[in-house]
Amino acid sequence: MEAEASPPVGSPPCFLWFQRPGVYKDEKGRIWVAVAVQINPSHRARGRGAPESTHEVSITVHLWQLPNQMPRPPSCLFVSGLPMKWELYPRRRYQGTDSRLWEIVDHGQVISTENLVLKRLPSGSH
């Protein structure tokens, strides 16, 4: 069963800046916390007709916008694969400081908490 998209809440943040592991601040000073990080190995062919393949890790991060207070750091959460800054790009994507693109999978609101789900796109995605 597929999850339904959250109700719309307006535009996603233009920038998310690293504050400490798993915690970001947007251009309006709002705090965003990585509440879940999913890591899945993916297997894809290297080129057309090429027998070689690459193994690349797929990362999906769930961010929640919390009231303007610095939360305690997330415990036992793998956040080292996340960039120091995300910048909003066209086509519902962010670009990280590592030049990797992240697709906006969902941006909505659950009860009173705004949420943002980003999935890192494979290397070479434009």
All heavy atoms as an XYZ file, in Angstrom:
1011
protein
N       0.833     -1.171      0.000
C       0.000      0.000      0.000
C       0.882      1.240      0.000
O       1.766      1.383      0.835
C      -0.901     -0.030      1.234
C      -1.867      1.115      1.263
S      -3.220      0.803      2.401
C      -2.577      1.515      3.887
N       0.651      2.160     -0.929
C       1.467      3.368     -1.033
C       0.963      4.434     -0.078
O      -0.231      4.568      0.157
C       1.426      3.914     -2.461
C       2.180      3.047     -3.437
C       2.260      3.708     -4.801
O       2.438      4.933     -4.855
O       2.122      2.992     -5.784
N       1.897      5.232      0.456
C       1.520      6.322      1.345
C       0.946      7.463      0.516
O       1.411      7.740     -0.589
C       2.738      6.798      2.124
N      -0.048      8.116      1.060
C      -0.636      9.257      0.370
C       0.206     10.485      0.648
O       0.792     10.634      1.712
C      -2.062      9.499      0.871
C      -3.017      8.401      0.451
C      -4.450      8.716      0.867
O      -4.792      9.909      0.974
O      -5.198      7.770      1.070
N       0.248     11.401     -0.322
C       0.984     12.651     -0.149
C       0.272     13.509      0.896
O      -0.937     13.458      1.052
C       1.079     13.388     -1.475
N       1.048     14.301      1.615
C       0.491     15.198      2.625
C      -0.229     16.361      1.958
O       0.071     16.714      0.823
C       1.623     15.758      3.486
O       2.337     14.724      4.090
N      -1.170     16.998      2.669
C      -1.819     18.176      2.104
C      -0.790     19.280      1.856
O       0.171     19.403      2.608
C      -2.813     18.612      3.184
C      -2.770     17.592      4.252
C      -1.634     16.665      3.983
N      -0.974     20.100      0.807
C       0.003     21.151      0.494
C       0.060     22.229      1.576
O      -0.941     22.510      2.226
C      -0.494     21.724     -0.828
C      -1.917     21.313     -0.939
C      -2.080     20.070     -0.126
N       1.245     22.814      1.752
C       1.434     23.850      2.769
C       2.128     25.087      2.215
O       2.623     25.896      2.967
C       2.244     23.318      3.972
C       1.465     22.276      4.722
C       3.581     22.799      3.556
N       2.203     25.258      0.916
C       2.936     26.378      0.333
C       4.283     25.909     -0.182
O       4.526     24.722     -0.352
N       5.148     26.850     -0.415
C       6.456     26.528     -0.985
C       7.390     25.929      0.059
O       7.373     26.332      1.218
C       7.100     27.792     -1.552
O       6.307     28.308     -2.577
N       8.233     24.985     -0.372
C       9.243     24.458      0.555
C      10.320     25.514      0.798
O      10.417     26.502      0.058
C       9.809     23.248     -0.192
C       9.506     23.483     -1.622
C       8.273     24.333     -1.672
N      11.135     25.341      1.835
C      12.192     26.318      2.116
C      13.144     26.484      0.925
O      13.405     25.526      0.199
C      12.944     25.717      3.301
C      12.080     24.644      3.841
C      11.151     24.215      2.759
N      13.658     27.694      0.739
C      14.637     27.957     -0.326
C      16.011     27.418      0.055
O      16.764     26.974     -0.808
C      14.735     29.458     -0.594
S      13.237     30.156     -1.297
N      16.335     27.470      1.329
C      17.630     27.003      1.831
C      17.431     26.270      3.146
O      16.570     26.629      3.940
C      18.589     28.173      2.107
C      19.002     28.930      0.894
C      18.335     30.086      0.525
C      20.068     28.500      0.116
C      18.716     30.796     -0.602
C      20.456     29.200     -1.009
C      19.777     30.351     -1.371
N      18.254     25.269      3.372
C      18.345     24.604      4.674
C      19.826     24.550      5.032
O      20.625     23.952      4.310
C      17.764     23.195      4.611
C      16.248     23.110      4.428
C      15.829     21.690      4.066
C      15.536     23.571      5.687
N      20.210     25.216      6.135
C      21.596     25.281      6.574
C      21.820     24.388      7.785
O      21.026     24.389      8.727
C      21.983     26.706      6.969
C      22.122     27.658      5.833
C      23.183     27.782      4.985
C      21.162     28.629      5.408
N      22.941     28.778      4.068
C      21.708     29.315      4.302
C      19.888     28.989      5.853
C      21.038     30.330      3.650
C      19.219     30.000      5.198
C      19.801     30.664      4.103
N      22.928     23.664      7.768
C      23.337     22.787      8.865
C      23.521     23.602     10.142
O      24.166     24.654     10.137
C      24.655     22.115      8.463
C      25.249     21.235      9.524
C      24.880     19.912      9.617
C      26.180     21.731     10.413
C      25.437     19.075     10.581
C      26.742     20.921     11.380
C      26.367     19.590     11.465
N      22.963     23.098     11.242
C      23.177     23.693     12.560
C      24.012     22.752     13.431
O      24.930     23.179     14.105
C      21.833     23.961     13.249
C      20.955     24.933     12.486
C      21.591     26.311     12.366
O      21.842     26.979     13.363
N      21.885     26.735     11.151
N      23.651     21.491     13.382
C      24.385     20.402     14.033
C      23.827     19.123     13.435
O      22.827     19.171     12.708
C      24.274     20.469     15.547
C      22.915     20.288     16.107
C      23.028     20.305     17.634
N      21.769     19.961     18.223
C      21.127     20.724     19.089
N      21.641     21.876     19.452
N      19.988     20.336     19.588
N      24.453     17.964     13.675
C      24.006     16.744     12.992
C      22.495     16.517     13.099
O      21.927     16.484     14.195
C      24.789     15.633     13.703
C      26.044     16.318     14.148
C      25.601     17.712     14.546
N      21.855     16.428     11.932
C      20.430     16.166     11.859
C      19.539     17.369     12.069
O      18.315     17.251     12.053
N      20.117     18.555     12.264
C      19.331     19.769     12.537
C      19.717     20.857     11.537
O      20.900     21.145     11.345
C      19.550     20.273     13.985
C      18.745     21.536     14.250
C      19.199     19.185     14.991
N      18.696     21.460     10.911
C      18.891     22.506      9.901
C      18.029     23.707     10.239
O      17.046     23.604     10.963
C      18.506     21.980      8.508
C      19.439     20.922      8.002
C      19.281     19.595      8.378
C      20.492     21.247      7.161
C      20.159     18.619      7.934
C      21.371     20.277      6.713
C      21.198     18.968      7.101
O      22.066     18.006      6.668
N      18.401     24.870      9.668
C      17.613     26.088      9.821
C      17.348     26.634      8.424
O      18.240     26.650      7.578
C      18.377     27.119     10.648
C      17.544     28.368     10.992
C      18.329     29.383     11.798
C      18.313     28.974     13.253
N      18.815     30.047     14.142
N      16.103     27.084      8.169
C      15.774     27.636      6.856
C      15.937     29.151      6.843
O      16.323     29.762      7.847
C      14.380     27.183      6.395
C      13.224     27.782      7.180
O      13.419     28.770      7.929
O      12.098     27.259      7.045
N      15.645     29.763      5.696
C      15.843     31.207      5.506
C      14.916     32.048      6.383
O      15.153     33.240      6.585
C      15.679     31.588      4.023
C      14.268     31.475      3.484
C      13.859     30.064      3.072
O      14.640     29.104      3.259
O      12.741     29.930      2.558
N      13.882     31.444      6.941
C      12.964     32.157      7.836
C      13.317     31.926      9.304
O      12.579     32.354     10.184
C      11.526     31.706      7.575
C      11.039     32.066      6.188
C       9.644     31.543      5.955
C       9.189     31.849      4.538
N       7.903     31.227      4.227
N      14.419     31.211      9.548
C      14.851     30.939     10.912
C      14.145     29.758     11.547
O      14.311     29.509     12.745
N      13.381     29.016     10.766
C      12.672     27.854     11.302
C      13.613     26.654     11.405
O      14.492     26.483     10.575
C      11.470     27.498     10.422
C      10.455     28.624     10.331
C       9.278     28.281      9.463
N       9.729     27.895      8.114
C       8.945     27.316      7.214
N       7.687     27.053      7.487
N       9.412     27.014      6.018
N      13.406     25.835     12.423
C      14.242     24.664     12.682
C      13.622     23.432     12.026
O      12.428     23.173     12.164
C      14.383     24.416     14.207
C      14.982     25.645     14.908
C      15.191     23.153     14.484
C      16.379     25.999     14.453
N      14.454     22.671     11.313
C      14.049     21.419     10.669
C      14.925     20.307     11.223
O      16.150     20.444     11.283
C      14.228     21.508      9.156
C      13.297     22.485      8.508
C      13.435     23.852      8.453
C      12.086     22.179      7.832
N      12.373     24.399      7.787
C      11.531     23.404      7.385
C      11.412     20.993      7.550
C      10.338     23.476      6.682
C      10.229     21.057      6.841
C       9.695     22.281      6.413
N      14.301     19.190     11.601
C      15.038     18.075     12.193
C      14.840     16.822     11.347
O      13.718     16.505     10.945
C      14.547     17.808     13.637
C      15.247     16.604     14.242
C      14.782     19.029     14.501
N      15.939     16.118     11.085
C      15.869     14.829     10.387
C      15.344     13.815     11.394
O      16.038     13.450     12.337
C      17.243     14.425      9.873
N      14.092     13.396     11.209
C      13.481     12.458     12.155
C      13.626     11.015     11.694
O      13.459     10.092     12.482
C      11.995     12.791     12.423
C      11.875     14.138     13.122
C      11.190     12.761     11.148
N      13.901     10.819     10.411
C      14.120      9.472      9.885
C      15.012      9.562      8.658
O      14.872     10.470      7.843
C      12.797      8.806      9.516
N      15.942      8.628      8.545
C      16.804      8.525      7.373
C      16.748      7.071      6.920
O      17.060      6.167      7.686
C      18.262      8.934      7.680
C      19.140      8.759      6.451
C      18.330     10.366      8.181
N      16.301      6.855      5.676
C      16.241      5.503      5.115
C      17.413      5.330      4.169
O      17.627      6.173      3.286
C      14.941      5.306      4.352
C      13.704      5.395      5.214
C      12.454      5.434      4.372
O      12.216      6.406      3.668
N      11.663      4.386      4.446
N      18.132      4.249      4.330
C      19.285      3.961      3.481
C      19.049      2.617      2.821
O      18.858      1.607      3.507
C      20.583      3.952      4.302
C      20.761      5.306      4.986
C      21.774      3.602      3.424
C      21.847      5.341      6.012
N      19.034      2.609      1.498
C      18.800      1.378      0.738
C      19.870      1.231     -0.333
O      20.129      2.182     -1.068
C      17.435      1.409      0.047
C      16.306      1.523      1.035
O      16.244      0.778      1.990
N      15.412      2.464      0.809
N      20.473      0.059     -0.451
C      21.408     -0.144     -1.566
C      20.620     -0.218     -2.864
O      19.503     -0.716     -2.898
C      22.068     -1.478     -1.241
C      21.113     -2.165     -0.342
C      20.344     -1.104      0.392
N      21.171      0.347     -3.911
C      20.524      0.231     -5.221
C      21.537     -0.329     -6.200
O      22.733     -0.190     -6.023
C      19.983      1.580     -5.692
O      21.027      2.486     -5.925
N      21.043     -0.947     -7.217
C      21.893     -1.603     -8.212
C      21.441     -1.083     -9.569
O      20.280     -1.190     -9.911
C      21.678     -3.117     -8.105
C      22.543     -3.901     -9.028
N      23.841     -4.201     -8.725
C      22.289     -4.457    -10.225
C      24.351     -4.924     -9.712
N      23.432     -5.088    -10.633
N      22.345     -0.464    -10.299
C      21.955      0.031    -11.619
C      23.070     -0.211    -12.624
O      24.244     -0.252    -12.272
C      21.569      1.508    -11.577
C      22.664      2.430    -11.148
C      22.108      3.853    -10.986
N      23.198      4.742    -10.671
C      23.671      5.673    -11.477
N      23.127      5.868    -12.648
N      24.681      6.423    -11.128
N      22.675     -0.364    -13.875
C      23.647     -0.601    -14.945
C      24.469      0.651    -15.172
O      23.978      1.765    -15.048
C      22.921     -0.989    -16.225
N      25.729      0.465    -15.508
C      26.634      1.586    -15.710
C      26.383      2.287    -17.043
O      26.458      3.494    -17.131
C      28.070      1.106    -15.630
C      29.064      2.225    -15.683
C      30.440      1.761    -15.379
N      30.713      2.116    -13.993
C      31.677      1.605    -13.281
N      32.442      0.684    -13.784
N      31.882      1.986    -12.045
N      26.099      1.573    -18.066
C      25.878      2.192    -19.373
C      25.074      1.284    -20.264
O      24.881      0.108    -19.969
N      24.621      1.824    -21.354
C      23.808      1.049    -22.286
C      24.607     -0.124    -22.830
O      25.670      0.049    -23.400
C      23.379      1.976    -23.423
C      22.101      1.547    -24.071
C      21.718      2.509    -25.128
N      20.807      3.498    -24.544
C      20.192      4.409    -25.245
N      20.414      4.524    -26.524
N      19.373      5.237    -24.680
N      24.097     -1.324    -22.619
C      24.751     -2.519    -23.138
C      25.981     -2.962    -22.362
O      26.616     -3.934    -22.713
N      26.345     -2.229    -21.311
C      27.536     -2.575    -20.539
C      27.188     -3.615    -19.483
O      26.210     -3.471    -18.775
C      28.114     -1.332    -19.870
N      27.975     -4.683    -19.389
C      27.693     -5.712    -18.398
C      28.030     -5.264    -16.979
O      27.576     -5.838    -16.018
C      28.588     -6.872    -18.823
C      29.698     -6.235    -19.563
C      29.116     -4.998    -20.207
N      28.839     -4.203    -16.871
C      29.243     -3.731    -15.545
C      28.092     -2.971    -14.898
O      27.239     -2.417    -15.560
C      30.445     -2.790    -15.674
C      31.640     -3.430    -16.329
C      32.713     -2.405    -16.633
O      32.694     -1.330    -16.022
O      33.550     -2.682    -17.491
N      28.083     -2.961    -13.598
C      27.068     -2.215    -12.880
C      27.707     -1.540    -11.680
O      28.837     -1.839    -11.315
C      25.929     -3.128    -12.443
O      26.426     -4.099    -11.554
N      26.971     -0.622    -11.088
C      27.472      0.070     -9.908
C      26.496     -0.147     -8.769
O      25.308     -0.369     -8.973
C      27.603      1.584    -10.170
O      26.315      2.097    -10.503
C      28.588      1.878    -11.266
N      27.013     -0.080     -7.580
C      26.185     -0.143     -6.387
C      26.215      1.248     -5.776
O      27.275      1.766     -5.469
C      26.724     -1.173     -5.397
C      26.631     -2.575     -5.923
N      25.464     -3.300     -5.860
C      27.543     -3.364     -6.537
C      25.665     -4.487     -6.409
N      26.917     -4.553     -6.834
N      25.055      1.831     -5.617
C      24.972      3.163     -5.058
C      23.911      3.145     -3.964
O      22.881      2.504     -4.095
C      24.593      4.172     -6.142
C      24.663      5.581     -5.665
C      24.609      6.576     -6.807
O      24.709      6.178     -7.965
O      24.465      7.750     -6.512
N      24.178      3.839     -2.901
C      23.247      3.883     -1.786
C      22.188      4.937     -2.055
O      22.487      6.058     -2.445
C      24.006      4.191     -0.480
C      23.045      4.394      0.664
C      24.983      3.079     -0.168
N      20.938      4.553     -1.862
C      19.814      5.477     -1.980
C      19.495      5.987     -0.575
O      19.360      5.198      0.356
C      18.601      4.739     -2.562
O      17.441      5.511     -2.422
N      19.406      7.311     -0.431
C      19.117      7.907      0.874
C      17.839      8.728      0.775
O      17.682      9.545     -0.131
C      20.271      8.817      1.349
C      21.568      8.020      1.477
C      19.922      9.487      2.679
C      22.779      8.864      1.823
N      16.924      8.486      1.697
C      15.710      9.288      1.820
C      15.694      9.852      3.232
O      15.886      9.115      4.204
C      14.445      8.437      1.581
O      14.520      7.848      0.281
C      13.186      9.280      1.679
N      15.496     11.162      3.346
C      15.478     11.804      4.657
C      14.112     12.453      4.889
O      13.547     13.063      3.986
C      16.630     12.823      4.805
C      16.541     13.937      3.784
C      16.676     13.411      6.204
N      13.585     12.277      6.086
C      12.315     12.874      6.506
C      12.638     14.002      7.478
O      13.195     13.748      8.554
C      11.427     11.834      7.196
C      11.051     10.701      6.297
N       9.779     10.542      5.808
C      11.780      9.677      5.796
C       9.741      9.454      5.034
N      10.943      8.917      5.016
N      12.308     15.223      7.086
C      12.566     16.396      7.919
C      11.248     16.940      8.451
O      10.277     17.059      7.698
C      13.262     17.487      7.100
C      14.638     17.137      6.545
C      14.993     18.024      5.373
C      15.683     17.267      7.636
N      11.226     17.298      9.726
C      10.063     17.940     10.324
C      10.450     19.332     10.774
O      11.529     19.532     11.342
C       9.576     17.158     11.535
C       8.863     15.876     11.226
C       8.672     15.288     10.010
C       8.262     15.001     12.175
N       7.982     14.121     10.139
C       7.709     13.916     11.467
C       8.129     15.034     13.557
C       7.041     12.875     12.088
C       7.456     14.003     14.183
C       6.924     12.935     13.450
N       9.573     20.285     10.520
C       9.793     21.661     10.967
C       9.225     21.755     12.385
O       8.047     21.486     12.615
C       9.098     22.646     10.024
C       9.481     24.087     10.237
C       8.603     24.784     11.261
O       7.389     24.765     11.156
N       9.220     25.381     12.234
N      10.082     22.098     13.328
C       9.690     22.173     14.730
C       9.609     23.622     15.188
O      10.190     24.506     14.562
C      10.692     21.410     15.595
C      10.816     19.919     15.292
C      11.828     19.284     16.223
C       9.470     19.223     15.444
N       8.899     23.881     16.296
C       8.852     25.245     16.833
C      10.274     25.777     17.014
O      11.214     25.017     17.169
C       8.140     25.081     18.174
C       7.354     23.824     18.033
C       8.149     22.938     17.107
N      10.402     27.083     17.011
C      11.727     27.726     17.039
C      12.475     27.512     18.346
O      12.736     28.433     19.094
C      11.603     29.219     16.740
C      11.267     29.462     15.304
O      11.506     28.604     14.448
N      10.706     30.603     15.007
N      12.809     26.297     18.598
C      13.668     25.944     19.721
C      14.634     24.886     19.229
O      14.276     24.057     18.407
C      12.857     25.440     20.903
C      12.026     24.200     20.570
C      11.120     23.808     21.718
O      10.780     24.625     22.560
N      10.727     22.563     21.752
N      15.848     24.950     19.678
C      16.841     23.984     19.225
C      16.582     22.664     19.925
O      16.662     22.569     21.142
C      18.250     24.493     19.530
C      19.330     23.724     18.826
S      19.216     23.696     17.028
C      19.770     25.312     16.605
N      16.208     21.635     19.166
C      15.911     20.342     19.777
C      17.178     19.620     20.200
O      18.277     19.972     19.791
C      15.223     19.589     18.642
C      15.798     20.189     17.411
C      16.065     21.637     17.741
N      16.975     18.607     21.005
C      18.101     17.733     21.342
C      18.521     17.010     20.078
O      17.692     16.718     19.214
C      17.674     16.741     22.407
C      17.420     17.414     23.732
C      16.904     16.490     24.771
N      17.487     15.160     24.692
C      17.274     14.213     25.563
N      16.488     14.430     26.580
N      17.821     13.030     25.419
N      19.805     16.708     19.935
C      20.247     15.998     18.737
C      19.567     14.636     18.628
O      19.304     14.001     19.640
C      21.753     15.841     18.923
C      22.097     16.421     20.232
C      20.868     16.963     20.872
N      19.257     14.221     17.397
C      18.641     12.909     17.223
C      19.575     11.817     17.732
O      20.779     11.878     17.530
C      18.443     12.784     15.712
C      18.795     14.098     15.130
C      19.497     14.910     16.160
N      19.017     10.833     18.397
C      19.849      9.745     18.907
C      19.809      8.578     17.932
O      18.772      8.300     17.338
C      19.360      9.308     20.283
O      18.031      8.867     20.192
N      20.918      7.921     17.777
C      21.031      6.723     16.941
C      20.505      6.953     15.525
O      19.857      6.086     14.950
C      20.300      5.542     17.578
S      20.896      5.152     19.221
N      20.730      8.112     14.965
C      20.253      8.417     13.619
C      21.464      8.670     12.728
O      22.295      9.511     13.042
C      19.345      9.648     13.652
C      18.672     10.066     12.367
C      17.694      8.976     11.899
C      17.897     11.353     12.578
N      21.552      7.929     11.632
C      22.658      8.098     10.694
C      22.419      9.372      9.886
O      21.489      9.437      9.097
C      22.738      6.890      9.759
C      23.775      7.041      8.686
C      25.110      6.811      8.965
C      23.417      7.425      7.397
C      26.067      6.951      7.977
C      24.378      7.575      6.417
C      25.702      7.331      6.710
N      23.208     10.396     10.124
C      23.020     11.655      9.407
C      24.290     12.115      8.699
O      24.316     13.177      8.106
C      22.507     12.782     10.348
C      21.101     12.497     10.810
C      23.437     12.977     11.522
N      25.349     11.311      8.706
C      26.612     11.753      8.115
C      26.562     11.855      6.602
O      27.392     12.513      6.006
C      27.757     10.837      8.558
O      27.577      9.554      8.021
N      25.568     11.238      5.944
C      25.461     11.331      4.490
C      24.679     12.549      4.021
O      24.480     12.728      2.827
N      24.262     13.397      4.955
C      23.474     14.566      4.592
C      24.382     15.770      4.365
O      25.393     15.926      5.038
C      22.455     14.879      5.701
C      21.497     13.740      6.060
C      20.522     14.193      7.146
C      20.754     13.242      4.841
N      24.009     16.642      3.414
C      24.868     17.799      3.108
C      24.818     18.885      4.184
O      23.924     18.892      5.028
C      24.288     18.319      1.790
C      22.875     17.871      1.777
C      22.844     16.578      2.547
N      25.766     19.798      4.116
C      25.818     20.925      5.049
C      24.758     21.976      4.706
O      24.347     22.734      5.566
C      27.210     21.575      5.019
C      28.313     20.647      5.471
S      28.147     20.117      7.182
C      28.680     21.574      8.031
N      24.345     22.016      3.447
C      23.322     22.972      3.027
C      22.571     22.392      1.841
O      23.154     21.722      0.992
C      23.958     24.308      2.618
C      22.942     25.363      2.202
C      23.613     26.664      1.792
C      23.820     26.677      0.302
N      24.299     27.944     -0.225
N      21.271     22.654      1.799
C      20.450     22.336      0.639
C      19.931     23.645      0.065
O      19.535     24.545      0.811
C      19.236     21.489      1.026
C      19.451     20.024      1.138
C      19.856     19.181      0.148
C      19.244     19.197      2.276
N      19.901     17.884      0.611
C      19.525     17.871      1.912
C      18.821     19.453      3.584
C      19.419     16.807      2.795
C      18.713     18.400      4.459
C      19.011     17.097      4.069
N      19.939     23.766     -1.265
C      19.388     24.936     -1.942
C      18.308     24.471     -2.903
O      18.524     23.546     -3.689
C      20.479     25.675     -2.716
C      19.970     26.911     -3.423
C      21.065     27.677     -4.159
O      22.253     27.328     -4.031
O      20.714     28.635     -4.866
N      17.138     25.109     -2.844
C      16.017     24.740     -3.695
C      16.341     25.042     -5.155
O      16.816     26.120     -5.485
C      14.760     25.502     -3.265
C      13.457     25.111     -3.946
C      13.105     23.643     -3.676
C      12.326     26.010     -3.462
N      16.095     24.067     -6.020
C      16.316     24.182     -7.457
C      14.991     23.953     -8.174
O      14.036     23.476     -7.574
C      17.355     23.139     -7.911
C      18.772     23.660     -7.917
C      19.321     24.255     -6.789
C      19.563     23.556     -9.044
C      20.609     24.736     -6.791
C      20.862     24.033     -9.048
C      21.372     24.621     -7.919
O      22.653     25.106     -7.934
N      14.922     24.252     -9.463
C      13.689     23.982    -10.220
C      13.361     22.490    -10.243
O      14.196     21.650     -9.933
C      14.015     24.485    -11.631
C      15.160     25.426    -11.463
C      15.934     24.927    -10.271
N      12.151     22.188    -10.639
C      11.656     20.816    -10.806
C      11.613     20.053     -9.487
O      11.940     18.872     -9.440
C      12.453     20.060    -11.860
C      12.357     20.721    -13.222
C      12.934     19.947    -14.374
N      13.919     18.950    -14.071
C      15.064     18.809    -14.698
N      15.390     19.624    -15.670
N      15.899     17.838    -14.375
N      11.227     20.752     -8.408
C      11.042     20.116     -7.091
C      12.289     19.351     -6.640
O      12.236     18.191     -6.251
C       9.816     19.195     -7.098
C       8.510     19.949     -7.228
C       7.295     19.064     -7.158
N       7.235     18.153     -6.026
C       6.783     18.451     -4.805
N       6.365     19.678     -4.550
N       6.737     17.541     -3.861
N      13.410     20.037     -6.712
C      14.679     19.431     -6.302
C      15.471     20.392     -5.439
O      15.305     21.599     -5.510
C      15.527     19.079     -7.526
C      14.926     17.983     -8.360
C      15.780     17.678     -9.547
N      15.214     16.553    -10.281
C      15.791     15.990    -11.310
N      16.947     16.430    -11.749
N      15.217     14.979    -11.912
N      16.349     19.817     -4.634
C      17.347     20.573     -3.890
C      18.716     20.131     -4.383
O      18.890     18.991     -4.817
C      17.276     20.265     -2.384
C      16.189     21.008     -1.650
C      14.946     20.427     -1.466
C      16.413     22.272     -1.139
C      13.940     21.099     -0.779
C      15.422     22.956     -0.458
C      14.195     22.364     -0.277
O      13.214     23.032      0.392
N      19.688     21.042     -4.293
C      21.071     20.654     -4.540
C      21.824     20.838     -3.233
O      21.717     21.880     -2.580
C      21.724     21.480     -5.629
C      23.144     21.004     -5.911
C      23.791     21.704     -7.092
O      23.436     22.813     -7.429
N      24.738     21.041     -7.708
N      22.572     19.795     -2.862
C      23.370     19.843     -1.647
C      24.723     20.479     -1.915
O      25.123     20.681     -3.065
N      25.444     20.790     -0.849
C      26.778     21.378     -0.982
C      27.746     20.436     -1.687
O      28.770     20.866     -2.190
C      27.353     21.747      0.405
O      27.154     20.648      1.287
C      26.685     22.975      0.953
N      27.411     19.144     -1.738
C      28.237     18.169     -2.441
C      27.849     18.062     -3.921
O      28.296     17.169     -4.622
C      28.136     16.801     -1.773
C      26.696     16.280     -1.710
O      25.770     16.987     -2.173
O      26.502     15.168     -1.201
N      26.981     18.967     -4.395
C      26.473     19.026     -5.776
C      25.508     17.901     -6.118
O      25.064     17.806     -7.254
C      27.610     19.062     -6.803
O      28.365     20.230     -6.611
N      25.159     17.056     -5.167
C      24.182     16.002     -5.413
C      22.778     16.604     -5.403
O      22.490     17.532     -4.651
C      24.268     14.908     -4.348
C      25.600     14.160     -4.300
C      25.830     13.252     -5.494
N      24.847     12.226     -5.646
C      24.969     10.979     -5.187
N      26.061     10.609     -4.549
N      24.020     10.091     -5.388
N      21.908     16.040     -6.243
C      20.521     16.491     -6.301
C      19.636     15.608     -5.430
O      19.844     14.400     -5.347
C      20.011     16.472     -7.739
C      20.655     17.498     -8.667
C      20.179     17.291    -10.103
C      20.370     18.916     -8.208
N      18.664     16.237     -4.796
C      17.693     15.568     -3.937
C      16.301     15.930     -4.435
O      15.971     17.105     -4.578
C      17.859     16.023     -2.499
C      19.171     15.639     -1.877
C      20.413     16.149     -2.174
C      19.376     14.670     -0.861
N      21.363     15.551     -1.394
C      20.754     14.646     -0.575
C      18.522     13.828     -0.155
C      21.297     13.798      0.384
C      19.065     12.990      0.812
C      20.434     12.980      1.069
N      15.482     14.929     -4.693
C      14.120     15.139     -5.165
C      13.186     15.342     -3.970
O      13.305     14.655     -2.952
C      13.665     13.910     -5.954
C      12.229     13.959     -6.397
C      11.807     12.670     -7.089
O      12.447     11.615     -6.894
O      10.822     12.740     -7.832
N      12.246     16.289     -4.106
C      11.221     16.461     -3.081
C      10.163     15.388     -3.328
O       9.432     15.443     -4.308
C      10.596     17.865     -3.119
C      11.657     18.926     -2.858
C       9.449     17.964     -2.106
C      11.166     20.357     -3.018
N      10.114     14.397     -2.467
C       9.155     13.306     -2.578
C       7.809     13.750     -2.008
O       6.754     13.427     -2.536
C       9.669     12.054     -1.825
C       8.635     10.947     -1.832
C      10.977     11.577     -2.431
N       7.861     14.515     -0.919
C       6.639     15.004     -0.282
C       6.957     16.279      0.479
O       8.042     16.429      1.043
C       6.076     13.938      0.672
C       4.693     14.284      1.225
O       3.971     15.081      0.598
O       4.331     13.741      2.285
N       6.019     17.198      0.474
C       6.088     18.405      1.299
C       4.668     18.698      1.722
O       3.812     18.989      0.890
C       6.686     19.583      0.516
C       6.694     20.856      1.318
N       6.156     22.019      0.832
C       7.146     21.121      2.565
C       6.299     22.965      1.757
N       6.889     22.439      2.818
N       4.396     18.548      3.002
C       3.037     18.728      3.470
C       3.002     18.962      4.965
O       3.994     19.385      5.562
N       1.853     18.688      5.546
C       1.672     18.920      6.969
C       0.914     17.755      7.580
O      -0.070     17.283      7.015
C       0.905     20.218      7.183
C       0.867     20.665      8.611
C       0.437     22.115      8.743
O       0.652     22.910      7.840
N      -0.159     22.447      9.854
N       1.393     17.287      8.727
C       0.715     16.259      9.499
C       0.364     16.906     10.830
O       1.257     17.360     11.551
C       1.613     15.021      9.711
C       0.926     14.007     10.601
C       1.995     14.408      8.381
N      -0.925     16.971     11.114
C      -1.458     17.707     12.267
C      -0.923     19.137     12.171
O      -1.300     19.853     11.260
C      -1.152     16.988     13.605
C      -1.660     15.534     13.534
C      -1.759     17.736     14.775
C      -1.266     14.688     14.719
N      -0.022     19.577     13.048
C       0.498     20.944     12.945
C       1.981     20.971     12.584
O       2.626     22.005     12.681
C       0.276     21.678     14.271
O       0.976     21.019     15.304
N       2.513     19.829     12.159
C       3.943     19.749     11.844
C       4.171     19.691     10.344
O       3.705     18.784      9.666
C       4.560     18.484     12.499
O       4.315     18.527     13.908
C       6.048     18.411     12.238
N       4.883     20.702      9.825
C       5.252     20.707      8.406
C       6.346     19.669      8.204
O       7.241     19.525      9.035
C       5.747     22.091      8.007
C       5.989     22.249      6.529
C       6.342     23.690      6.143
O       6.214     24.599      6.975
O       6.764     23.873      4.993
N       6.249     18.917      7.120
C       7.269     17.901      6.863
C       7.752     17.983      5.427
O       7.062     18.491      4.553
C       6.747     16.500      7.198
C       5.599     16.086      6.316
O       5.789     15.806      5.145
N       4.390     16.055      6.847
N       8.966     17.494      5.228
C       9.624     17.513      3.932
C      10.362     16.187      3.786
O      11.123     15.796      4.666
C      10.606     18.688      3.890
C      11.363     19.014      2.629
C      10.412     19.364      1.482
C      12.304     20.185      2.878
N      10.094     15.476      2.691
C      10.768     14.200      2.442
C      11.615     14.367      1.185
O      11.098     14.732      0.125
C       9.755     13.047      2.257
C      10.479     11.735      1.993
C       8.844     12.928      3.481
N      12.922     14.139      1.327
C      13.868     14.295      0.222
C      14.546     12.968     -0.065
O      14.933     12.239      0.855
C      14.941     15.327      0.585
C      14.460     16.705      1.015
C      15.639     17.570      1.438
C      13.669     17.367     -0.092
N      14.710     12.671     -1.358
C      15.414     11.451     -1.772
C      16.592     11.844     -2.647
O      16.431     12.568     -3.632
C      14.482     10.522     -2.549
C      15.153      9.235     -2.955
C      14.192      8.300     -3.634
C      14.891      6.998     -3.987
N      13.977      6.048     -4.616
N      17.767     11.363     -2.280
C      18.961     11.670     -3.069
C      18.890     10.938     -4.397
O      18.644      9.740     -4.459
C      20.233     11.256     -2.304
C      21.494     11.759     -2.992
C      22.708     11.479     -2.183
N      23.037     10.051     -2.287
C      24.086      9.496     -1.717
N      24.892     10.211     -0.957
N      24.319      8.216     -1.856
N      19.093     11.686     -5.467
C      19.066     11.112     -6.809
C      20.415     10.476     -7.126
O      21.450     10.880     -6.581
C      18.728     12.194     -7.836
C      17.335     12.814     -7.676
C      17.161     13.984     -8.630
C      16.255     11.787     -7.917
N      20.424      9.487     -8.014
C      21.687      8.836     -8.386
C      22.691      9.833     -8.962
O      22.295     10.852     -9.538
C      21.272      7.822     -9.445
C      19.816      7.625     -9.274
C      19.282      8.908     -8.719
N      23.961      9.548     -8.809
C      25.016     10.397     -9.394
C      24.759     10.576    -10.874
O      24.332      9.641    -11.561
C      26.383      9.745     -9.223
O      26.684      9.603     -7.875
N      25.009     11.769    -11.373
C      24.843     12.033    -12.798
C      23.434     12.419    -13.178
O      23.167     12.685    -14.343
N      22.500     12.490    -12.223
C      21.136     12.937    -12.537
C      21.155     14.442    -12.750
O      21.799     15.167    -11.995
C      20.195     12.609    -11.379
O      20.100     11.234    -11.209
N      20.447     14.906    -13.751
C      20.402     16.350    -14.020
C      19.005     16.855    -13.929
O      18.078     16.349    -14.307
C      20.968     16.685    -15.382
C      22.424     16.280    -15.528
N      23.301     16.238    -14.484
C      23.105     15.872    -16.596
C      24.489     15.855    -14.936
N      24.390     15.622    -16.207
